[in-house]
Amino acid sequence: MTVDGLLIAFSFWLAFALRLSELNPPQFLGNFWLLSWSVGLGLAVLVLSGWYRSLTRFSGSHSLYGLLPRSGLAVLLLLLVCTLTGPGEPPPRSFWLLFWLLLSASLIASRIVMRDLLRLSLAGRSSATLLEQGLGRNQQLPTLVYGAGQAAAQLLADLRYLSRYKLVGVLDDDPALWGRCLEGLTIHSPDQLSQLIERHGIQQVLLAIPSAPRGRRRELVDQCTAFGLSVLSIPSLARIAAGEEVVTDLRPVAIEDLLGRETCKPDPSLLRAAVAGKVVLVTGAGGSIGSELCRQIHRQQPRRLVLLERSELALYELEQELSSLRQPLRHPLPGLVPVLGDVGDRRRLAKLCHDHGVQVLFHAAAYKHVPLVEANPCAGVANNVHGTRAALEVAFSCGLERFVLISTDKAVRPTNVMGASKRVCELLVQAAAARTAAAGNGPICSMVRFGNVLGSSGSVVPHFRREIAAGGPLTVTHPQITRYFMTIPEAVELLLQSSGMARGGEVFVLDMGEPVRILDLARQMIRLSGFTIRDEAHPDGEIAIAFTGLRPGEKLYEELLIQDSDQPTDHPLIRKANEEFLAPEQLEPLVEELQHVLEEWDDQRLIPALRALVRDYQPTSP
């Protein structure tokens, strides 16, 4: 405040001096009483407007511009005092404009100087800490920033005073910006990356392009990791805008950021259509898909959410997580009902639906690991088929409104027991939908089919991460094997929207983008982890890739459609498949025969029983 008082007094004198072209103008002495008023009113305006509550070290353009109306108000109040009470000759009219301009400029300039001095002081302490840790200035990582937009400008302004970064330059795709400067750093073409590495010894690149398409980010990361550079990224714009992270919360680029295709903004009405205000039951609630499904349903304000899960630990963790969430105050919290149980227990499931008035059932419970189900075929088929059959029967007997099956791309022309069992589940749902259509009442039955989701239990990405942490090698079954990938939240988001569009019998297929070669995925994950690949061309590399051969029942590639006759829907990333199915009177005897085989636990008869139901099932296991 003392500094501000001196600046107000100085601006008052300088306005007179400039207006009258004298260092000691007579009118200044004649209005000396007004000087005291100017200091008092100026400080009062700053205090009462809350200016001194702001943190100088984080002052940006928006807060500094706030000094303009504050100084203007102080000058107007001073003019009012002068007009009403002032003795003698008042200052010239142009004096007031000069005083406002000088006062604003001096206050803003003082804040900029103090802000930068504070940041330099912080940088000095950071340097001292680095020296104590044995990291001198010569050991700072020479760093480039990729992107020259607003996010990059904010990042550079904040990182300028953090001594762990030796900022060398900026890269950007826009030729109009090449050669210009951003925060004192020259903007270069990406084609100059190799020259900058050679000249400055660049070791790290910070991606400051949060709105860049996923494909472009993938290209940039490939370009940087090809030179052995580590790559960090700022958070997404959505997380920054929500206040969950700040622009300097840099983190290594995760493979999930690069895989899959471009996302699409969800339709809120479709997200809510099937679940808002309803009593919803999710089977397999503790699994990868089931737990995310519960999280997203919880956000859509169902009346009650029933969590059915047979793993005690998974159910406990999910119930604790959902209980800790807080909806906006205008919406009531949905009731949570955690239930330990098995979807195959038909009587228990019926009682559960009856007691809680369940209206919508999402069936996510299933055995999904191909090698395990291949080794335990009767157990896998019994769980998947019997569980779906029980859930459908309860959906009809308890008068549910909707039934949604979560299926898999492995159900399309299956080569393994797990895929064949899921195809039987699809046939059961299609027959149930035909039953509803014939009777004119019953639950709306539909299914959603999609490929691999990133980060689910047993998926390849966490498996590769464990192998990298152990020093390798990364095990890939075949050089040409490919898979579709999608993040779990995005898959569930599309699943919810498709359930809102269902009218009965639909097989919804999610647009998974382009398939990814697993060998390319392994190579990219090694580079993203900061390691080099060891192969015949690079025998000194750090982590090798080993080929183990296809596992029993494993396919080289996956498909999403049985017949190429899909149709668009109201959502650009959701298609509707037109597929043949067995009528209920054809399906029921075959399912009963399968049930007899399962009761006898006869692995030898199981495959023929499955092939009778799924005619395009071609088992590869001996």
N, C-alpha and C positions, 0 to 999 in steps of 0.2 A: 504493500500500500504506500510505503514511503516513496518508492521509485515512481509509482503512478502519480503521486502528488507533485513530485518534482517535474515529471513530464507534462502534467497539466499546466503548471506555472510556466514552464519553458515554452510550450506551445502558445500560451496566452501572450507572452512577451514577443515571441517571434512573429506572430500574426500582426501585432502593431508595427514591429520593425519593418516587415516586408511591405505592409500597406503604406506606411509613411516614409519609407526609404531612409530611416534614421535608426541608429543603434540605441539611442536614448530619447525616444519620442516624447514630447511634452504630454500628449494625450494619455500615454501609458501611466505617467506619474499622476495625472489628474483622475484616472480611473483605477488607482491602486486598490481602492476598496473592493472593486469588482474582481480583482485577482483572488482575494480570500474567498469570495463567493464561488468563483469558478472551481477552485480546488475542493471546497466543501461539497458543492453539488456534484462534481464529477465523481468523487469517491463514494458519495451516497448512492448514485445511480449504479456504480459497479457492485457495491455491496448488496443493495436491495434486489438487483437483477440476478443475483446468484453467480456472478462471474468468478468469484474467488473459490467457489466449490469445484471448479474444473481443474483437471490435472495438466499442468503446463507441459510435462514431458510428452503427453499424447495429443497436444493441440494440433489439429489439422486445419485445412482451409475452412471447413464449415464453421468450426468454433471461432476461428480468428475473424471471419466475416461478421460474427456476432458483435464485434466491437464497433462496427459502423453505426448501427441504430443506437447503441448505448451512448456513444460520444455525441451523436446527433441530438438525443434526448437531453443530455447535459447542457449542450449549447442552447437549445430552445428554452430550457428552464432559466438559464443565465440571462438570455434575452428578455424573458418575461420579468425577471427581477429588476433588470436595468430599466425597462420601460415603466414599471410601476413605482419604483422607489429611488432610482438613480439620481443623485445630484449632479449638477454641472453638465458639460457637453458629452453626449453619448458617443461611443465609438462609431466610425463610419459603417455603413451597411455592409460593405464588402468585407469588413473585418470578420463578421460572423461566419461567412463561408470559409475564409482562410483559416480561422480558428478551428472549425470542424475538420477540415482536411488535414491540418497539421496534427491535431490531437489524435485523429484516427490513425494516421501514418505512424506517429511515435509510439502509440500503444501497441499496434500490430507488430512493428519492428522490434520492440522490446520483447514481446512474447516469442518471436521467432528466435532471437538471440538467446534468450533464457532457455528455450526448448532445446536448441542445439547444444548449448553448454551442458545441460543436464544429461543429454544423450551421450556426449563425449565423456562426461564423468563416468557414466555407466559403462561405456566401452573401455575406459581405463581400468575400471575394476574388473571387467571381464578379461582384459589382457593380463592383469596381475594374476587372476585365477588360472589362466592358461599357462603362464610362466611357472606358477607353483606346481602345476601338473606336468611340467616338462614340455609344454607345447608353446614354443616361441613363435614369433611372427613368421619365420621362415617355414614353419610347419602348418600354417593355415592352408586349407584346401583351396587351390585356385578354382573358381566357380564361375560358370556361365548361367544366365537366366534365359530361358526360352519363352518368348512372348514379350510384346511391347505394348500391351493394353493397360487398362486401369488396374487390373489385379497385379500385373508386373510392377507398375509404378508404386503401388502401395507396398508390395513385398520389398522392393529395393529401398524405399524410404525407411522401412522398419529394420531391414538387415544391415543397413549402412553402419550401424553402431554396434553390431555384434561381431566381435573380433574372430570368431571361429571361421568366418567366411572371408575369403579374399576375392571380392567381386571383380571380375576382369572385363566382362562385356555382356551384351544382350544379343540374342538371335531372334529373328522374326521372319515370317514368310512374305511380308508385304514389301515389294521392291521400293515403294515410295518412302519407306522409313530407313532404308539402308544408308549409312553414313551420318544419320542424325544422332542426337544424344537423348538418353533418358536417365534422369538422376545422375548426370555427369558421365554416363557410360555410353560408349559408341554402340550403335545397333548394326549388326552384321547380317549377311546372308547365311542361311544354314549351310550353303555350299562351302563356306569358309571354315567349317568346324575343324577339319583336319589341320588347316594352317594355324588356327588359334591354339589347338592342342600342342602343336610343335613349338609355337612361339612362347606360350605361357605355361605349358605343362598342365593344362586343364585336367582335373580329376573328377569333377562333379558338375552335374547339370540340374538346375531347379526348374521344373515345369510350372509356369505361371499362366496356363491357358485352361482354366476350369471349364469353359464352355466349348472346348474343341470336341469335334465328333470322336467317337471311340476309335474309328479306323485311323484317323490322323494321329491320335495319341500313340497308337500301336506303331505307326511308321516312325514317329519321333523317337520312341523308346528303342526300337530296333536300330535306328541310326546311331544313337548314343552308346548303346551297349556293345555295338560292333567295334567301337574304339576302346572298350573296357572301362567306360565311365560309369560311375554310380549315378542313379537318377532318383531324385526326390520330387514330390509333387505337393502343391498346395491343396487344401480341401476343396470340395465341390462348392459351387455358388450357393446351392440350397443349404448346405450345412453352415456356411459363413453367414448367410442371410438369417438363418434361424438362431444365430448366436451360439451354436453348438461348438464351433471352432473359429479360430482367427486365421488370418492369411499366413502367419508365420508358423502355424502348426504343420510343419513339413513332415512328410513320411515317405518311406520307400514306396515306389509304384508296385502295387500288388497285381498279380496275374488276373485277378477278377476285374481290374479296371480296364483290361485290354481285350478280354475274350467276349464273344457274343456280338450281337449287332446293336444298332442304335436303339435306344429306348424310346418309348412313346408315352406322352403324358396320359395318365389314366382318366377315364370318364367317371367322375364321382357318382353319377346316378347309377351306373352299372355296378360300381363297387358296393353300393348300399342296397341294390335292388333285392338280393336274395336273403340278406341277413339283418338289415336294420330293423330294430323293434321285434325281432323274432327270438325264439328259443332255439339255439343252434347246438348240435352235438357233433364233435369231431372225434373220430376214432383214430388211434395211433397218434394222439395229441402230442406225445413227447418226442416224436421223430423229427427229422430235419424239415420235411415239408409240413407235417402236422403242427409243429410248434410255431412256425412262421405263419401258417394259416390262422392259428389261434390269435397271434399278435395282431394280424391285420383285421380279422373279424372283430376283435375287441375294440379297435379304433372306430368301427362303423356303428357303435352303440347298439348291439343286440340287447334284447331284454334279459337273456340269460345265456351263458356259455358253459356247456357241459364238456369236460375234458375226460375222455376215456383213454386210459393208457395202462398197460400191464407192467411197465417198468416203474418201480416205486421211486427211484432216484430221479428219473426223467420227469415224472409227474410232479414231484415235490419242487424241483427247480423251476418248472414252467409256472406252477401255481404261485410260487414266491415272486417270480418276475412280473406276472400279470397283476398280482395284487399290489405291487409297488407303483404301477402306472397310475397317472392321474389324468382323467379326461378334463376338457374345459368345463368350468363350473356350470355352464348352461345345460350340460348333458349329465344325466345320472350315470353312475358307474354301473356297468352290467354285473349281474350276479355271476360268480364263478362257482362251478360245482366240480371239483376234482374227484374222479372215480377210478379206483384201481379195479381193472377187470379186463376180460378178453372179449373181443367182438364176436367170437364164435359161440359164446354162451348166450344162446337165443333167449332163454327165459329171463336171464339177468338184464339183457339189453331191452327186452320188451317192458320189463318193470321200470327200468330207468326212463324210457321214453314216456311211459304212462304217468309216472310220478311227477315228472318235470314238464310235461306238456311239450315235448320236443316237436318242432315244426320242420326243421331243416337238418339233414344229416350229410356231413362230408366224410366219406370213407377213405381215409389215408393209411389205415393199418395194413401192412403187407410185409412179407419177406421179399427183399429186393436184391440181395447179393448173389449174383449169378453162380460163382463157383460153390458157395455154400449150399444153395438150393440144388445144384447139380449133384452134389455129394449126398444130399438128404432130400431126395425128390418127393417122397410121400409127405414128409413134414412140411415142405414148402407148399405143395399143392393143397394139402389139408388146411393150412393156415389161410392161404390166399383165397381159394375157391369157397371153402366152407364159411369163412368170415364174411365174404361178400354175399353169399346166399342167405346167411342168417340176417345180415343187415337189411337186405331187400325185403325179406319176409316180414321183419318187424316194421319196416317203413309202410307196408301195406296194412298190416294188422292194427297198427297204432294211428293210422290216418295222417301220416306225415305229408307235408306240402311238397318237399323237394328231397331228392336223393342225388348226390354227386359223387361219382367214382373218380379217384385220381389214378390214372393209368400211366403207361410208359411206352416209349418207342420200341422197346424190346418185344411188345405184343404184336408187332407187325412182322409177318413172315418169320415166326420165331425159330431159333435154332437151339434154344435151351429150355429147360423145364420152367424156370421162372417166367420167361416171356410167354410160354404156352399157357401157364396158369393165369397170367394177367389177361390173355386173350379170352380165356373161358369166362373170366370176370366181366369182360366187355360184352360177351354174348349174353350173359345173364342180365345185364343192365338193359341191353337192347330188347330182350324178350319181355322184361318188366315194363318197358316203355310201351311196347305193343299191347300188353295187357291193359295198361291204363287207357290207351287210345280206344281199345275195343269196348271197355266198360264205360267209358265216358267220365270216369272219376278215378282217383288214385294219385300217388305222388308223381311229380314231374321228374323223370329219371334221365340223367345225362351223364356224360363222362368227359374228362379232359385228358388229352394225351400229349406228353412232351418228353424231351430227352434228358440228358444229364444236367444236374444242377450243381453249381460250384460250391464246394465246401460241405456237401452232405457227407454223412458218415460213410466211410468206405470208398469215397470218390477218389479220382486220381490226383487231384490237386493237393489235398492234405497228405496223401501217400508220398508224393514227390517231395513235399516239404520235409517230411520225416527223413527221407533218404538223403536229401541235401544236408540236413543237420547232422546226419551220421557220417558225412564225408563221401557218400555215394557208394556204388554206382546207382544211377536212376534206372529202374527196370521197366522196359517197354516190351510189350508182347510181340509186336510186329512193326517193321518200318513203315508200313502203309496204313496202319489202323487209324481210323478217324472217328470222331464223336461230335455230336452237337453239344453246346454248352449254353447255360443261362444261369444268372444268379438266382438264388432261392427267393429273395423278395420280389424280383420281377416276375418269376414264374407264378408265384402265389397271387400276385396282383392281377395277372392275366387270368388265372384260374377263377378268381372271385368274379371278374367281369364277365367271363363266359357263363358262369352259373346264373348270372343275372339275365342273360339272353336266352337261357334254355326254355324251350316249350315242350320238350319231351322227345327222347330218342336220339338226340344229337351226339355226334362224336366230334368234340371240339379239338382242334389241333393248333398248337401254338407255333408261331413263326420263330424258329430257333436260330435264324441267320444261316451263315455258311458253316459246314462242318470243319472241324479243326483237326489237323494231323497231330496225333499224340507225340510223335517224335519232335515236331516243331515246338509243341508246348513244353516238352522237357528241356529243349535247348534254351528256350526263352526264360524259363524259370531259373535255370543255372546262371544265366547272364544277369537276370534281375537280382539274384542273390549276391552278386559281386564276384562270382567265380568264373573261371575259364573252362571250356569243354576239352576233355582229353579224348582224342581219337587218333586215327592213323596219321592224319595231317598235322595234328598238334599233340605229339606224345608227351609234352611237358605240361599239358593242361591239368586242372585240379580235380575235376569230377567227370567220370566216364558215364556212358550210357550203354547198358547191356540189354540185349534182346533175348527174351525168355521163351518165345513161342506162344501161340494162341492157347488160352486156357479152354478146358472143356465147355462147350456151349457158346463160346465167344465168337462174335461176328467181326469181320473187318470193318464194316460200316453199318450204321443204323438207318432206318427209314421211319417216316411218320405217317405215311399213307399206304393202305393196302391197295386201293384203286386210285388212279389219277383222275379223280372227278370231284375234287374239293370245290367249295363255294365260298365267296367272301361273306363276312358278317358286318355288323355295324362297327366293328373295331378293326383297324388295318392290320393288326398283328395276330388276329384270331381267325382261323379258317374253320369251315364245317365240312367234314368228310362225308361222302355218300358211299356207304359200304353195305354189302349184303350181310344178312344175319339169319340165324335159324329161328323159325317160328317157335313159340312156346311148346307146342305139341311135339315138335321134332327135338327140341333141346332137352326137355325134361327126362326122357328115357336115357339119353346119353349121360346126363349129369348123375342120374341114379346109379348107372353102371360104374361111373367114376367113384361115386360114394362107396359102393361095395368094395371096390379095389382098395380104397383108402382104409376102410374098416379092417381089412385083412392085412394092411401094411405090405402090399405086394409090389415091390419095385419093378419086377419083371412085367407085370400086366399093366403097370401105370402108363408106360409110353404108348402102347396101342390104344388105351382108353383115351389118352389126350389127343392122339392123332385122329380118332374118330370124331372128336369135337372140333379140333383145329386142323382142318385139312391141309393147310399149307405149312404145318409144323414139320421141319426137317431136322431132327436131332443130329448133332455132330458128335456127341459122346458115344463111346463104344457100348 
